[in-house]
Every structure is written in structure tokens, then in C-alpha cells.
């Protein structure tokens, strides 16, 4: 096992309530949400990032390449961003998480840090806080950011939990039942943006 920490961005959904896939959303500052999520994970302490795409995967992959991500950008020819597509994204977040954790496990990491693409206000300091000390975290760590006591993202999953968590995922059932059953450590990240998921656009089109 390495001491690598892998970040995981779930970005496979169709964004039906939002009006389109959130993996294609570009913020008012011109930065795609997908690129922002990757940067937050890397700035917060993740060594590599896995991105799970599904709906509009071709367009989202092209957007990543336009921002200089998803290509061979390291001196050794390895990209810090791995893109995995899931054909079963419509079944729910559990399928996206399964695909992402399976890909992340190939790196043999000590832990995986999970976030969502639709958290543009998430701060790197939330990732740093959840990773915590010592760095790297232990392989049996299980931590979740909470905001005023409510669960949010990011979530850190130690390597020893990965096989059982993957086995527990089913359709739209995500990681939360597993986290609760295994006494996840709650990390207060109030004010750091990991609870501000954008389900609908900030500005609706005029009639």
C-alpha cells in the first residue's frame, strides 16, 4: 500500500433538476465546476484525482481537456487526473461511486477523498481538515465533513473500508448507510462550502 491520497469527483448525473449535466457547468468566473472540484481536491492535499463521468461524458471530457486537465501533464507522462465513464450512471449515485472507488483502488491508496461536482463553494481547507493529521491518514480512517451538524462533503474513506463499501452500494444508495454503521468520524467544516450543493441554477431563465 502506498501513502497516496486519491481524490474522487462524482460528476456522472444528468442534472435533471438543474437543466443539464453539472459536469458541463461553467461558473460566472469562467471556471468549469469540474475543473474547480479537481483543483480543490489537489490543493487540499490529494495526490491524484479520479473523475467519474456519465451523462454527456464526451462533452465533459472535452471540457476537461480544454482546461488542460485529463491529459499527460506530469513530467513522468502520468496524468494527475484519471477519467472513468460509467454506463450505469442513471441507476443512481451508488453506481457512480462504485465506478470511482474501483478506479481509485487501482492506485493502491491509503485513502480516497470523495466530493461532488456541484459544490462550487467548497474550499480546499475543508479537504485539508478532513484529511487531518497525521498526514497521510491511517488506512482504517473514516471521516465526513459536517456543516452545523449536518453531513456533507468531502468524505474520507480509508483503504481497508473500500471493498466492503463498494459491496454495499446499490443504485441510488450511496455511502451514508455504511458511514453511519461504521461510526464515521464527523469533522466540523462549517462555513467551508461542502454543504452548498447546487440542485437548481442560481438564475432561472426569464419567460
C-alpha positions as a printed Julia matrix, in Angstrom:
207×3 Matrix{Float64}:
   0.0    0.0     0.0
   1.24   3.47   -0.89
   0.75   6.69    1.08
  -1.12   8.19   -1.89
  -4.39  10.0    -1.24
  -6.76   9.88   -4.19
  -9.48  12.49   -4.65
 -12.72  11.42   -6.28
 -15.18  13.73   -8.07
 -18.63  12.33   -8.81
 -19.91  14.08  -11.93
 -21.97  11.49  -13.81
 -25.54  12.67  -13.3
 -27.83  14.24  -15.88
 -28.73  17.22  -13.66
 -32.42  16.89  -14.43
 -33.45  19.5   -11.85
 -30.6   21.78  -12.85
 -31.46  21.67  -16.54
 -28.43  19.74  -17.75
 -25.34  17.82  -16.59
 -23.46  19.7   -13.9
 -20.2   18.35  -15.32
 -20.71  20.89  -18.14
 -21.48  23.93  -15.97
 -19.09  26.86  -16.2
 -19.15  29.32  -13.3
 -19.62  33.06  -13.6
 -15.83  33.38  -13.31
 -15.33  31.23  -16.39
 -14.05  28.2   -14.47
 -15.89  24.91  -15.07
 -17.26  23.33  -11.92
 -15.46  20.13  -12.86
 -12.08  21.85  -13.04
 -12.8   23.66   -9.77
 -13.59  20.41   -7.96
 -10.36  18.84   -9.19
  -8.34  21.87   -8.12
  -9.96  21.9    -4.66
  -9.01  18.26   -4.09
  -5.44  18.7    -5.27
  -4.97  21.97   -3.39
  -6.39  20.31   -0.27
  -3.84  17.51   -0.27
  -4.88  14.81   -2.76
  -2.07  13.4    -4.89
  -4.24  12.21   -7.76
  -7.86  12.71   -8.77
 -10.39  10.35  -10.33
 -13.37  11.89  -12.13
 -16.49   9.82  -12.81
 -18.45  10.87  -15.89
 -21.71   9.51  -17.27
 -24.3   11.78  -18.88
 -22.66  13.85  -21.65
 -19.34  12.17  -20.91
 -17.86  13.06  -24.3
 -18.61  16.76  -23.86
 -17.39  16.77  -20.26
 -14.16  15.04  -21.26
 -13.6   17.64  -23.96
 -14.19  20.41  -21.42
 -11.54  18.89  -19.16
  -9.04  18.8   -21.99
  -9.78  22.43  -22.84
  -8.81  23.39  -19.3
  -5.55  21.4   -19.52
  -6.79  18.51  -17.38
  -7.14  14.88  -18.31
  -4.01  14.99  -20.49
  -0.46  13.85  -19.74
   0.62  16.84  -17.69
   3.27  15.4   -15.35
   6.96  15.02  -16.14
   6.71  11.23  -15.95
   3.91  11.22  -18.51
   1.27  10.3   -15.96
  -1.8   12.48  -15.62
  -2.88  13.58  -12.13
  -6.47  13.21  -13.35
  -7.99   9.84  -14.25
 -11.32   9.86  -16.05
 -13.65   6.89  -15.79
 -17.02   6.62  -17.52
 -19.88   4.6   -16.1
 -22.59   3.27  -18.38
 -24.87   2.81  -15.38
 -24.94   6.42  -14.14
 -28.76   6.6   -14.48
 -29.15   3.97  -11.74
 -28.02   6.5    -9.13
 -25.09   7.81   -7.17
 -24.22   4.38   -5.82
 -23.2    3.23   -9.29
 -21.07   6.33   -9.86
 -19.39   5.88   -6.5
 -18.76   2.21   -7.25
 -17.04   3.09  -10.53
 -14.95   5.8    -8.93
 -13.83   3.8    -5.9
 -12.97   0.82   -8.1
 -10.75   3.01  -10.27
  -9.2    4.75   -7.26
  -8.35   1.39   -5.68
  -6.1    0.59   -8.65
  -3.64   3.15   -7.3
  -3.45   1.22   -4.01
  -4.04   4.4    -1.98
  -4.08   4.83    1.76
  -7.4    6.7     1.45
  -9.88   8.21   -1.01
 -11.47  11.64   -0.55
 -14.88  11.97   -2.2
 -16.69  15.12   -3.3
 -19.39  16.16   -5.78
 -19.12  18.32   -8.88
 -21.99  20.58   -7.77
 -20.19  22.11   -4.78
 -18.55  25.17   -6.37
 -18.21  26.88   -2.98
 -16.21  24.01   -1.42
 -12.88  25.24   -0.08
  -9.53  23.38   -0.12
  -9.37  23.94    3.63
 -12.32  21.56    4.04
 -10.34  18.86    2.26
  -7.29  19.61    4.41
  -9.38  19.42    7.56
 -10.96  16.09    6.64
  -7.6   14.59    5.66
  -6.37  15.87    9.01
  -3.27  14.85   10.86
  -1.19  12.79   10.8
  -0.68  13.01    7.07
  -1.31  10.63    5.42
  -4.3    9.32    7.38
  -4.41   5.73    8.55
  -5.82   3.11    6.19
  -8.75   2.45    8.53
  -9.81   6.11    8.78
 -13.41   7.04    8.03
 -14.29  10.74    8.19
 -17.06  13.02    6.93
 -17.34  16.78    6.87
 -20.33  18.16    8.74
 -21.82  21.64    8.5
 -23.7   22.89   11.56
 -24.04  19.21   12.44
 -25.37  18.14    9.02
 -23.39  15.67    6.89
 -21.79  16.96    3.71
 -18.61  16.62    1.66
 -15.81  15.76    1.45
 -15.78  12.22    2.81
 -12.54  10.35    3.51
 -12.54   6.57    3.15
  -9.53   4.59    4.33
  -8.29   1.78    2.12
  -9.45  -1.03    4.41
 -13.06   0.15    4.0
 -13.06   0.22    0.21
 -14.04  -3.41   -0.61
 -16.91  -3.56    1.89
 -18.19  -0.12    0.94
 -18.2   -0.97   -2.76
 -20.13  -4.16   -1.99
 -22.73  -2.15   -0.06
 -23.53   0.25   -2.9
 -26.73  -0.28   -4.82
 -28.42   2.04   -7.29
 -29.22   5.32   -5.59
 -27.88   4.14   -2.22
 -24.61   5.95   -1.57
 -22.03   5.74    1.19
 -24.06   7.24    4.04
 -25.53   3.96    5.44
 -22.05   2.43    5.53
 -20.58   5.53    7.19
 -23.21   5.53    9.92
 -22.89   1.8    10.53
 -19.13   2.1    10.93
 -19.05   5.1    13.27
 -17.73   7.69   10.83
 -15.76  10.48   12.5
 -17.51  13.8    11.93
 -15.23  16.73   11.11
 -16.67  20.21   11.56
 -16.23  22.19    8.34
 -18.96  24.77    8.89
 -18.59  27.7     6.51
 -16.28  25.89    4.08
 -18.87  25.26    1.36
 -19.29  21.49    1.3
 -22.99  21.69    2.11
 -23.94  24.14   -0.63
 -24.86  21.76   -3.44
 -26.49  23.42   -6.43
 -29.57  21.46   -7.48
 -31.1   24.32   -9.46
 -29.5   27.26  -11.31
 -28.85  30.44   -9.36
 -30.66  32.36  -12.06
 -33.67  30.92  -13.85
 -34.33  31.96  -17.47
 -36.96  34.64  -17.96
 -40.26  33.7   -19.6
